């Protein structure tokens, strides 16, 4: 059924494939690993290489979240190292979309630790996306270049799309919309299954800012179709935002308001924050400074708290342009530096895991976990696991990436 759904999607288009895609996703969600199907086969079906792609095609953020969480749990329980690494990256992507960048970073640390323990390489496809949302231009550019070289050598189209999508996020955040449009357009024209919602979001913003009316018209047509074939709050909220970007006056305002209302009912909190930013920027251009400040302040508070660097800086500059003084965030003078492995182990202790459980999770010996815990206690100047599970000073929260 899954293969039929993909074949119909590629040969006949989204509308024709939707019923089969939806039924395939429903059956994948209902499967019980180890009971209905072999664990290895379930991991493939539920992961980003199958079920996750279908959920993306259907703009179903709840299904993506459910599949990612289950895949991590099943892969860990089965001791499937490589599948665990892919699952961790899939779940990290979910957390990035939710604006939970610190949690995504922790999962990518775990991917690296598993690779180190197993003598393999990190999967790390989500690392470039994390750097892009953080606005880390140098890191994201280096990762994009490396991914492009690897993808070109191995003829891996989807990895090229990952790099282009991340580049579009980065450049939209930095306000370099020409570069964002070019990257997003490459990904859009490549048409890899499952990436449409993410590529469309970046391409719409970049095309509106570069006044590429042909692209905007194409996206409006596509999203009009999705409002029928995949009428989720995510798809409808994105469609409303694109209509707003393409419009003026009351039509634009109602589009932004509808988009905020719909996306607030999804897991896509980072995207919601960006619509607040777009709405605030539009209001400022309309010389409605008082209302613009409300939207821009909301955007800045959300984006800064998430660690979404480029977009947060855009919001800060827009707020200043309205005449508002943006209060600087408190500076933490004490810096605690933990290694990635120490931070990951400390976070797992905070979640309530014992040393044997951490040993199993990270594929380390209990003695190695104990050795790292002693180093953590020394660096954090604490003496018990209980202290890690309670309220923590800001400096320690930063060290743990909480």
C-alpha positions as CSV (number, residue, x, y, z in Angstrom):
1,X,0.0,0.0,0.0
2,X,2.8,2.4,0.9
3,X,4.6,1.7,-2.4
4,X,1.3,2.1,-4.3
5,X,0.8,5.5,-2.6
6,X,4.3,6.7,-3.6
7,X,3.8,5.5,-7.1
8,X,0.5,7.2,-7.5
9,X,1.9,10.4,-6.0
10,X,4.9,10.4,-8.4
11,X,2.9,9.5,-11.5
12,X,-0.5,11.1,-11.0
13,X,0.0,13.8,-8.4
14,X,-1.0,14.7,-4.9
15,X,-4.8,14.8,-5.3
16,X,-4.9,11.3,-6.8
17,X,-2.6,9.9,-4.2
18,X,-4.2,11.4,-1.1
19,X,-6.6,8.6,-0.3
20,X,-3.9,5.9,-0.5
21,X,-1.4,8.0,1.4
22,X,-3.9,8.6,4.2
23,X,-4.8,4.9,4.4
24,X,-1.1,3.9,4.4
25,X,-0.3,6.4,7.2
26,X,-3.3,5.2,9.3
27,X,-2.1,1.6,9.0
28,X,1.5,2.5,9.8
29,X,0.4,4.3,12.9
30,X,-1.7,1.3,14.0
31,X,1.2,-1.2,13.7
32,X,2.8,-2.6,16.8
33,X,6.5,-3.3,16.5
34,X,7.4,-6.8,17.4
35,X,3.8,-8.0,17.4
36,X,2.2,-7.1,14.0
37,X,5.6,-6.9,12.2
38,X,9.3,-7.5,12.6
39,X,11.0,-4.7,14.5
40,X,13.5,-3.9,11.7
41,X,10.7,-3.6,9.1
42,X,8.6,-1.5,11.5
43,X,11.5,0.9,12.0
44,X,11.8,1.4,8.3
45,X,8.1,1.9,7.8
46,X,7.7,4.3,10.8
47,X,10.9,6.3,10.2
48,X,11.6,9.4,8.1
49,X,12.3,7.1,5.1
50,X,8.7,6.0,4.8
51,X,6.0,6.9,7.4
52,X,7.6,10.3,8.1
53,X,7.6,11.1,4.3
54,X,3.9,10.3,4.1
55,X,3.1,12.5,7.1
56,X,5.0,15.3,5.5
57,X,3.0,14.8,2.2
58,X,-0.2,15.0,4.2
59,X,1.0,18.0,6.3
60,X,0.2,16.0,9.5
61,X,2.4,17.4,12.3
62,X,0.8,15.1,15.0
63,X,1.6,12.0,13.0
64,X,5.2,13.1,12.4
65,X,5.6,13.6,16.2
66,X,4.0,10.3,17.0
67,X,6.2,8.4,14.5
68,X,9.4,10.1,15.6
69,X,8.8,9.4,19.3
70,X,7.9,5.8,18.7
71,X,10.9,5.2,16.4
72,X,13.3,6.4,19.0
73,X,11.7,4.3,21.7
74,X,11.6,1.1,19.6
75,X,15.2,1.6,18.2
76,X,16.6,2.1,21.7
77,X,14.7,-0.9,23.1
78,X,15.9,-3.1,20.2
79,X,19.5,-1.8,20.5
80,X,19.4,-0.9,16.8
81,X,22.3,1.5,16.6
82,X,22.1,3.0,13.1
83,X,18.3,3.1,13.3
84,X,18.6,4.9,16.7
85,X,20.8,7.5,15.0
86,X,18.2,8.1,12.2
87,X,15.4,8.2,14.7
88,X,17.2,10.7,16.9
89,X,17.6,13.0,13.9
90,X,14.0,12.6,12.9
91,X,12.9,13.6,16.5
92,X,15.4,16.4,16.6
93,X,13.7,17.9,13.5
94,X,10.3,17.7,15.2
95,X,11.8,19.6,18.2
96,X,13.3,22.3,15.9
97,X,9.9,22.9,14.3
98,X,8.4,23.2,17.8
99,X,11.1,25.8,18.7
100,X,12.7,23.4,21.2
101,X,16.3,23.8,19.8
102,X,18.0,22.8,23.0
103,X,16.2,19.5,23.1
104,X,17.1,19.0,19.4
105,X,20.8,19.7,20.2
106,X,20.7,17.1,23.0
107,X,19.4,14.4,20.6
108,X,22.1,15.2,18.1
109,X,24.6,14.9,20.8
110,X,23.3,11.4,21.5
111,X,23.6,10.6,17.8
112,X,27.3,11.6,18.0
113,X,27.8,9.6,21.2
114,X,26.3,6.4,19.7
115,X,28.5,6.9,16.6
116,X,31.6,7.2,18.9
117,X,30.7,4.1,20.9
118,X,29.9,2.1,17.8
119,X,32.9,3.3,15.7
120,X,30.6,4.7,13.0
121,X,29.8,8.2,11.8
122,X,27.0,10.4,13.1
123,X,24.0,10.5,10.8
124,X,23.8,14.2,11.6
125,X,21.5,15.3,8.7
126,X,19.6,17.5,11.2
127,X,22.7,19.3,12.4
128,X,22.7,21.7,9.4
129,X,19.0,22.6,10.1
130,X,19.7,23.3,13.7
131,X,22.6,25.6,12.8
132,X,20.4,27.4,10.2
133,X,17.6,28.1,12.7
134,X,20.2,29.3,15.2
135,X,21.4,31.7,12.6
136,X,25.0,30.3,12.8
137,X,26.0,31.2,9.3
138,X,29.6,29.9,9.2
139,X,28.6,26.5,10.7
140,X,25.5,26.1,8.5
141,X,27.5,27.1,5.4
142,X,30.2,24.6,6.1
143,X,27.7,21.8,6.8
144,X,25.8,22.7,3.6
145,X,28.9,22.5,1.5
146,X,29.9,19.2,3.0
147,X,26.4,17.8,2.5
148,X,26.3,19.0,-1.1
149,X,29.7,17.3,-1.8
150,X,28.5,14.0,-0.2
151,X,25.1,14.1,-2.0
152,X,26.6,14.9,-5.4
153,X,29.2,12.1,-5.0
154,X,26.5,9.6,-4.0
155,X,23.7,10.9,-6.1
156,X,21.6,11.5,-3.0
157,X,18.9,13.9,-4.1
158,X,17.2,14.1,-0.7
159,X,20.5,15.2,1.0
160,X,20.7,18.0,-1.5
161,X,17.2,19.0,-0.5
162,X,18.2,19.0,3.2
163,X,21.1,21.3,2.4
164,X,19.0,23.7,0.3
165,X,16.1,23.8,2.8
166,X,18.5,24.6,5.6
167,X,20.2,27.3,3.5
168,X,16.8,28.9,2.8
169,X,16.0,29.0,6.5
170,X,19.4,30.5,7.3
171,X,19.2,33.2,4.6
172,X,15.6,34.1,5.3
173,X,16.6,34.6,9.0
174,X,19.5,36.8,8.0
175,X,17.3,38.8,5.6
176,X,19.2,37.7,2.5
177,X,16.1,36.8,0.6
178,X,17.7,36.4,-2.9
179,X,19.9,33.6,-1.6
180,X,17.0,32.1,0.3
181,X,14.8,32.1,-2.8
182,X,17.5,30.4,-4.9
183,X,18.1,27.7,-2.4
184,X,14.4,27.1,-1.7
185,X,13.6,27.1,-5.5
186,X,16.2,24.4,-6.1
187,X,14.6,22.2,-3.4
188,X,11.1,23.0,-4.6
189,X,11.9,22.0,-8.3
190,X,13.6,18.9,-7.1
191,X,10.3,17.8,-5.6
192,X,11.5,15.2,-3.1
193,X,8.6,13.6,-1.3
194,X,7.9,14.7,2.3
195,X,9.7,18.1,2.1
196,X,7.0,20.2,0.5
197,X,5.7,21.9,3.7
198,X,9.1,23.0,4.7
199,X,10.3,24.1,1.3
200,X,7.0,26.0,0.5
201,X,7.3,28.0,3.8
202,X,10.8,29.2,2.9
203,X,10.1,29.8,-0.7
204,X,7.0,31.8,-0.1
205,X,8.7,34.3,2.3
206,X,11.7,34.7,0.0
207,X,9.7,35.1,-3.2
208,X,7.4,37.7,-1.6
209,X,10.5,39.7,-0.5
210,X,12.1,39.5,-3.9
211,X,8.8,40.1,-5.6
212,X,8.9,36.9,-7.7
213,X,5.2,36.9,-8.7
214,X,5.5,33.8,-10.8
215,X,6.7,31.7,-7.8
216,X,4.0,33.2,-5.5
217,X,1.3,32.4,-8.0
218,X,2.6,28.8,-8.3
219,X,2.6,28.4,-4.5
220,X,-0.9,29.9,-4.1
221,X,-2.2,27.3,-6.6
222,X,-0.5,24.5,-4.8
223,X,-1.8,25.5,-1.4
224,X,-5.3,25.9,-2.7
225,X,-5.1,22.3,-3.8
226,X,-3.7,21.3,-0.4
227,X,-6.6,23.0,1.4
228,X,-8.7,20.2,-0.2
229,X,-6.4,17.2,-0.2
230,X,-4.6,17.9,3.2
231,X,-6.8,20.3,5.1
232,X,-4.8,20.3,8.4
233,X,-4.2,23.3,10.6
234,X,-0.6,23.3,9.5
235,X,-1.4,23.4,5.7
236,X,-4.3,25.8,6.1
237,X,-2.2,28.1,8.4
238,X,0.6,28.1,5.9
239,X,-1.8,28.8,3.0
240,X,-3.3,31.8,4.9
241,X,0.2,33.2,5.5
242,X,1.1,32.9,1.8
243,X,-2.1,34.6,0.8
244,X,-1.2,37.4,3.2
245,X,2.3,37.7,1.8
246,X,0.8,38.1,-1.7
247,X,-1.9,40.6,-0.7
248,X,-2.5,44.1,0.7
249,X,-5.0,45.7,3.0
250,X,-7.7,43.8,4.7
251,X,-6.9,40.6,2.8
252,X,-3.4,40.6,4.0
253,X,-4.4,41.3,7.6
254,X,-7.0,38.6,7.7
255,X,-4.5,36.1,6.2
256,X,-2.0,36.8,8.9
257,X,-4.6,36.5,11.7
258,X,-5.9,33.3,10.3
259,X,-2.4,31.9,10.0
260,X,-1.6,32.7,13.6
261,X,-4.8,31.2,14.8
262,X,-4.4,28.0,12.9
263,X,-0.6,27.5,13.6
264,X,-1.2,28.1,17.3
265,X,-3.2,24.8,17.3
266,X,-0.2,22.9,15.8
267,X,3.2,21.8,17.1
268,X,4.9,24.2,14.7
269,X,5.7,26.9,17.3
270,X,8.9,28.1,15.5
271,X,6.8,28.7,12.4
272,X,4.1,30.4,14.4
273,X,6.7,32.8,15.8
274,X,7.8,33.7,12.3
275,X,4.3,34.5,11.2
276,X,4.1,36.9,14.2
277,X,7.3,38.5,12.8
278,X,5.9,38.7,9.2
279,X,2.7,40.3,10.5
280,X,4.6,42.8,12.6
281,X,6.8,43.7,9.7
282,X,3.7,44.2,7.5
283,X,2.0,46.4,10.1
284,X,5.1,48.6,10.5
285,X,5.2,49.2,6.7
286,X,1.5,50.1,7.0
287,X,2.6,52.7,9.6
288,X,0.5,51.1,12.4
289,X,3.3,51.2,14.9
290,X,1.4,50.5,18.0
291,X,-0.2,47.3,16.7
292,X,3.1,46.3,15.0
293,X,4.9,46.5,18.4
294,X,2.6,44.0,19.9
295,X,3.3,41.4,17.1
296,X,7.0,42.1,16.9
297,X,7.4,42.0,20.7
298,X,5.6,38.6,20.7
299,X,7.8,37.4,17.9
300,X,11.0,38.6,19.5
301,X,10.1,37.0,22.9
302,X,9.3,33.7,21.3
303,X,12.2,33.5,18.9
304,X,14.8,34.7,21.4
305,X,13.6,32.2,24.0
306,X,13.8,29.4,21.4
307,X,17.3,30.4,20.4
308,X,16.3,31.2,16.8
309,X,19.1,33.7,16.3
310,X,18.6,35.2,12.8
311,X,14.9,35.7,13.0
312,X,15.1,37.0,16.6
313,X,17.6,39.6,15.5
314,X,15.2,40.6,12.6
315,X,12.4,41.0,15.2
316,X,14.7,43.1,17.4
317,X,15.6,45.5,14.6
318,X,12.0,45.8,13.5
319,X,11.0,46.6,17.1
320,X,13.7,49.3,17.3
321,X,12.4,50.8,14.0
322,X,9.0,51.3,15.7
323,X,10.7,53.4,18.3
324,X,10.7,50.8,21.1
325,X,13.8,50.2,23.2
326,X,14.4,46.5,23.3
327,X,15.7,45.5,26.7
328,X,18.8,43.4,26.5
329,X,18.7,40.0,28.0
330,X,20.6,39.4,31.2
331,X,24.2,38.3,30.7
332,X,25.4,35.2,32.4
333,X,28.9,35.8,33.6
334,X,29.6,32.4,35.0
335,X,30.4,29.9,32.2
336,X,30.4,26.2,32.8
337,X,31.8,24.0,30.0
338,X,30.7,20.4,29.8
339,X,31.7,18.0,27.0
340,X,28.8,16.8,24.8
341,X,28.9,13.4,26.5
342,X,28.9,15.0,30.0
343,X,26.0,17.2,29.2
344,X,24.0,14.3,27.6
345,X,24.6,12.1,30.7
346,X,23.6,14.9,33.0
347,X,20.4,15.5,31.1
348,X,19.5,11.9,31.4
349,X,20.1,11.9,35.1
350,X,17.8,14.9,35.3
351,X,15.2,12.9,33.5
352,X,15.4,10.3,36.2
353,X,17.5,7.6,34.6
354,X,19.8,5.4,36.6
355,X,23.5,4.8,35.7
356,X,22.6,1.3,34.3
357,X,19.8,2.8,32.2
358,X,22.1,5.5,30.9
359,X,24.7,2.9,30.1
360,X,22.1,1.0,28.0
361,X,20.8,4.1,26.3
362,X,24.2,5.5,25.3
363,X,25.9,2.1,24.7
364,X,28.6,2.9,27.3
365,X,29.9,0.8,30.2
366,X,28.5,1.6,33.7
367,X,32.0,2.4,34.8
368,X,32.3,5.0,32.0
369,X,29.0,6.6,33.0
370,X,30.1,6.7,36.6
371,X,33.4,8.3,35.6
372,X,31.6,11.0,33.6
373,X,29.2,11.7,36.4
374,X,32.1,12.4,38.8
375,X,33.4,15.0,36.3
376,X,29.9,16.5,36.0
377,X,29.6,16.9,39.8
378,X,32.9,18.6,40.0
379,X,32.3,21.0,37.1
380,X,28.8,21.9,38.3
381,X,29.9,22.1,42.0
382,X,27.2,19.8,43.2
383,X,27.3,16.6,45.2
384,X,24.2,14.6,44.4
385,X,21.9,13.5,41.6
386,X,19.0,15.0,43.4
387,X,20.5,18.5,42.9
388,X,20.4,17.9,39.1
389,X,16.7,17.1,39.2
390,X,15.6,20.2,41.0
391,X,15.6,23.9,40.0
392,X,19.0,24.9,38.5
393,X,20.9,28.2,38.3
394,X,20.9,29.7,34.8
395,X,24.6,28.9,34.3
396,X,24.0,25.2,34.8
397,X,20.9,25.3,32.6
398,X,23.1,26.8,29.8
399,X,25.8,24.1,30.3
400,X,23.1,21.4,30.0
401,X,21.4,23.2,27.0
402,X,18.1,23.2,28.8
